[in-house]
Amino acid sequence: MPLSQTQKSLIEKARNVGSSEMAVPINASAAAYLLARIIRDLGLDASYPELPQDVAPFYQTAPVSSLLLHGVDFKALAEKLFTSTPDTDTYFSCLAALLKARLKFARILERQPFPTMDQVGPRGLLQYGALSPPALAGWLYWRKWFYDTDNRAAQETGYLFEPILAAAIGGVPASPARSPVRDSEDSAKGRQVDCIKGSCAYEFKIRPTIAASGQGRWRRELAFPQDCARSNYMPILVVLDDTRNPKLQELVAAFQAAGGRAYLGQAAWRLLDEQAGSVMREFLARYVRLPLDALLHHAPQQLPDLTVQDRGTSIVLTVGDESLVVERSAGAPAAHEHQPMPDDADDLLPGV
């Protein structure tokens, strides 16, 4: 059976990177790898004897750009898989989005520039004299570079995390321009919603925190469930880490007061599993829950030793007794300024 027009469009969106200068397209060999990985994940090997037995693991393979499978007809394989096993097209869409995000971040690390003294110099007044001027200048440069790269990581995760969860449970994210949830502060505007499914509006969080922007942003967080209720949507809070804190309790109370529901920790994962179905449940378990649980479980009680070396063509980070080599490019640097998430951010996830 041939692919539907929707599935053909999904494939094109999955492989396309849009207008982003830093993004890396997924070629036919990378797309074939993703399909083979899905087949292995779902235990469908017997139906695809043409594939090699050894398919590299998604997370444990470095560099990410090496996740390729040559000599396989991607289109024929996609047609066979998508038409024989339901939801594998969505699985491919989500896994492709995750791969593109990892490829893009690798390029960001490769090109993220070091700051200039104009940017960081005045901050040195706070510690001047604690170190010699050369040492303090070096510390200011490293500190700003880490800050910039962490901001980029947060930004790229924001583009990825909620849309993937939305797609996995069969919903769609809604940007402010397209949202059916009206903003109580300006009824002409919509509110960004992580996932709309039927008459429910989902808010996904790993762990609630109050942003550095202060009480204004937190007040907006607390108003979200009421805005949903006024727009005839049931607000549903899904928090993957149920570690109790005052902000979490306050947020849960706000959702319940608006007639909504809150699912925390294990209850949150059960809800996602129920909504996702058997195929996408496997995706969530392998590519979202497993890494998040591992990181939360291994949160250090005492920070390990950290050494950072600039070797010109690479940066070597040693954490404890493990090292990470970041290859550096002499090409065009990434921009210092980080743009806010655009209204069409939900288009970044193929197939949504």
C-alpha positions in Angstrom: 0.0 0.0 0.0 1.5 3.4 -1.0 2.0 6.2 1.5 -0.8 8.7 2.1 -0.3 12.3 1.2 -0.2 13.1 5.0 2.6 10.6 5.5 4.5 11.9 2.5 4.2 15.4 3.9 5.3 14.1 7.3 8.5 12.7 5.8 9.3 15.9 4.0 8.8 17.9 7.2 10.9 15.5 9.2 13.8 15.8 6.9 13.5 19.6 6.3 15.1 22.1 8.7 13.3 25.2 7.5 15.2 28.5 7.5 17.5 27.9 10.5 21.2 28.5 9.6 22.3 26.3 12.5 20.0 23.3 11.7 21.3 20.1 10.1 19.0 18.3 7.5 18.3 14.6 7.8 19.6 12.9 4.6 18.3 9.6 3.3 20.9 7.6 5.2 20.0 9.2 8.5 16.3 8.8 7.8 16.9 5.1 7.0 18.7 4.7 10.3 15.7 6.1 12.2 13.4 3.6 10.5 15.7 0.8 11.4 16.0 2.0 15.0 12.2 2.1 15.2 11.9 -1.5 13.8 14.4 -2.7 16.5 12.7 -0.7 19.2 9.3 -2.4 18.4 10.7 -5.9 18.0 9.7 -6.1 14.3 13.1 -7.5 13.1 11.7 -10.7 11.7 9.6 -8.8 9.2 12.6 -6.9 7.9 15.4 -9.4 7.1 17.0 -6.9 4.7 18.2 -4.8 7.6 21.5 -5.3 9.3 21.3 -6.9 12.8 23.5 -4.3 14.4 21.8 -0.9 14.5 23.6 1.7 16.6 21.9 2.9 19.8 20.4 6.4 19.6 21.9 7.9 22.7 25.1 6.1 23.2 26.6 6.7 19.8 29.0 9.6 19.1 29.2 11.8 17.2 25.4 12.1 16.6 26.1 12.7 12.9 27.3 9.1 12.6 23.8 7.8 13.1 23.5 6.7 9.4 22.4 3.5 7.6 23.7 3.3 4.0 22.5 1.1 1.2 18.9 1.0 2.3 16.0 2.3 0.2 14.5 4.7 2.7 11.3 5.4 0.8 10.5 1.7 0.3 11.2 1.0 3.9 9.0 3.8 5.1 6.2 2.7 2.9 6.4 -0.9 4.3 6.7 0.2 7.9 4.1 3.1 8.0 1.4 1.1 6.2 1.8 -2.1 8.2 2.3 -0.8 11.7 0.0 2.0 13.0 1.6 5.1 14.7 5.1 4.4 13.4 4.8 7.5 11.3 4.3 9.6 14.4 7.2 7.6 16.1 9.4 8.6 13.1 8.3 12.2 13.3 9.2 12.5 17.0 12.5 10.6 16.7 13.5 12.7 13.7 12.7 15.9 15.7 14.9 14.6 18.5 17.7 13.8 16.1 17.6 17.2 14.4 17.7 18.9 17.8 20.7 17.0 18.9 22.5 17.6 15.6 21.7 21.3 15.8 23.0 21.6 19.4 26.2 19.8 18.3 26.6 22.6 15.7 25.8 25.3 18.3 28.6 24.0 20.6 30.9 23.9 17.6 30.2 27.5 16.7 29.2 29.3 19.9 31.6 32.2 20.1 33.6 33.3 23.2 32.4 36.7 24.5 34.3 40.0 24.1 35.7 42.0 26.9 33.1 44.7 26.1 30.4 42.2 27.1 32.0 40.8 30.3 34.5 43.4 31.5 32.3 45.5 33.8 31.3 42.3 35.6 34.9 41.9 36.7 34.5 44.8 39.2 32.6 42.4 41.5 35.7 40.1 41.8 38.6 42.3 40.9 41.5 41.6 43.1 40.3 38.0 44.0 42.4 36.8 41.0 45.1 38.4 38.9 43.7 40.4 35.9 44.7 37.6 33.3 43.0 34.9 35.5 39.9 36.9 36.2 39.5 37.8 32.5 39.7 34.1 31.6 37.2 33.2 34.2 34.8 35.9 32.9 35.1 34.5 29.4 34.5 30.9 30.4 31.6 31.9 32.7 29.8 33.8 29.9 30.5 31.0 27.3 28.9 28.4 29.7 26.0 30.8 30.3 25.4 31.3 26.6 25.6 27.6 25.7 23.2 26.8 28.6 20.7 29.4 27.3 20.9 27.9 23.9 20.3 24.4 25.3 17.2 25.7 27.2 15.9 27.4 24.1 16.3 24.3 21.9 14.8 22.0 24.5 11.8 24.4 24.6 11.3 23.9 20.9 11.4 20.2 21.3 10.1 18.9 24.6 6.4 19.9 24.7 5.8 19.3 21.0 7.2 15.8 21.3 4.9 15.0 24.2 2.0 16.5 22.5 2.5 14.4 19.4 3.1 11.3 21.4 -0.3 11.5 23.1 -2.1 12.5 19.8 -2.5 16.2 20.5 -1.1 19.4 19.0 0.8 22.3 20.5 -0.9 25.7 20.1 1.2 28.9 19.6 -0.4 32.2 20.8 -1.4 33.1 17.2 -3.3 29.8 16.8 -4.4 29.1 20.4 -8.1 28.6 21.2 -7.3 29.6 24.8 -7.9 33.3 25.2 -5.6 35.5 27.4 -7.4 37.1 30.3 -5.1 40.1 30.1 -5.9 40.7 26.4 -8.9 38.8 25.0 -7.7 39.5 21.5 -4.7 37.3 22.1 -4.3 33.6 22.6 -2.2 31.8 25.2 0.5 29.3 24.2 -0.6 25.8 25.1 1.7 22.8 25.3 -0.9 20.5 24.0 -4.5 20.6 22.9 -6.4 17.3 22.7 -10.1 17.4 22.4 -11.5 19.7 25.1 -8.4 19.4 27.2 -5.4 21.9 27.4 -2.3 20.2 28.8 0.6 22.0 30.5 3.8 19.8 30.6 6.6 20.4 33.1 9.6 18.4 34.3 9.6 20.4 37.6 7.9 23.7 38.4 10.3 26.6 39.2 9.9 30.3 39.4 11.7 32.1 36.6 14.3 34.8 37.2 11.9 37.3 35.6 10.1 37.2 39.0 6.5 37.2 40.2 5.0 38.6 37.0 5.8 35.4 35.1 4.7 33.2 38.0 1.4 35.2 38.1 0.9 34.4 34.5 1.6 30.7 35.2 -1.1 30.7 37.9 -3.6 32.4 35.6 -3.2 29.8 32.8 -5.8 27.3 34.2 -8.4 30.0 34.7 -7.8 31.2 31.1 -8.4 27.6 29.9 -11.6 27.2 31.9 -12.9 30.6 30.6 -12.2 29.3 27.1 -14.1 26.0 27.7 -11.0 23.8 28.0 -10.2 21.6 30.9 -6.7 22.5 32.2 -4.5 19.5 32.9 -1.1 19.8 34.6 1.4 17.0 33.9 4.6 17.2 36.0 7.1 14.4 35.5 9.1 15.0 38.7 6.8 14.9 41.7 9.4 16.3 44.2 7.3 18.4 46.5 8.0 22.2 46.7 5.8 25.2 47.5 5.5 26.2 43.8 4.3 22.8 42.8 1.6 22.9 45.5 0.5 26.4 44.5 0.3 25.4 40.8 -1.7 22.2 41.6 -4.1 24.2 43.6 -4.6 26.7 40.8 -5.4 23.9 38.3 -7.8 22.2 40.7 -9.6 25.5 41.5 -10.2 26.0 37.8 -11.9 22.6 37.6 -8.8 21.0 36.1 -6.6 18.0 37.1 -3.0 17.5 38.1 -0.9 14.4 37.5 2.5 14.2 39.2 5.4 11.8 39.0 4.2 8.2 38.4 0.7 9.4 37.8 1.9 11.7 35.1 3.8 8.9 33.3 0.7 6.6 33.6 -1.4 9.3 32.0 1.0 9.8 29.1 1.2 6.0 28.6 -2.6 5.7 28.5 -2.9 8.5 26.0 -0.1 7.4 23.8 -1.0 3.9 22.9 1.4 0.9 22.6 3.7 2.2 19.9 4.2 5.8 21.2 4.4 4.4 24.7 7.6 2.7 23.6 9.0 6.0 22.2 8.2 7.8 25.5 9.8 5.1 27.6 13.0 4.9 25.5 13.7 8.4 24.5 12.0 10.6 27.2 11.5 8.8 30.4 14.6 6.7 30.5 17.1 9.6 30.1 15.1 11.9 32.4 14.8 9.3 35.1 18.5 8.5 34.9 19.5 12.2 35.2 17.1 12.8 38.1 18.4 9.7 39.9 22.0 10.7 39.5 21.7 14.3 40.5 25.0 14.8 42.4 25.0 15.5 46.1 28.5 16.9 45.7 29.6 18.4 42.4 32.4 16.4 40.7 35.7 18.0 39.7 35.5 20.0 36.4 38.4 20.9 34.1 38.0 22.9 30.9 40.7 23.3 28.3 40.6 25.4 25.1 42.8 23.7 22.6 42.0 26.0 19.7 40.3 23.5 17.4 38.5 21.9 20.3 37.3 22.3 23.9 37.9 19.5 26.3 35.6 19.2 29.3 36.6 16.7 31.9 33.9 15.9 34.5 35.2 13.6 37.2 37.1 10.9 35.2 35.1 11.3 32.0 35.9 13.7 29.1 33.8 15.3 26.4 35.6 16.8 23.3 33.7 19.6 21.6 35.1 20.2 18.1 35.3 23.9 17.2 34.7 25.5 13.8 36.4 28.5 12.4 33.2 29.2 10.4 30.5 31.8 11.1 29.8 32.0 14.9 26.4 31.5 16.4 24.6 34.8 17.3 25.0 36.1 20.8 21.4 37.2 21.1 18.7 34.5 21.6 15.5 35.2 19.9 12.2 34.4 21.7 10.3 31.3 20.5 8.4 32.3 17.3 4.6 31.9 17.0 5.1 29.0 14.6 7.3 27.0 17.0 4.9 24.1 16.8 5.7 23.8 13.1 9.2 22.7 14.1 8.0 19.2 15.0 7.4 17.3 11.8 3.9 15.9 11.4 2.2 18.1 14.0 
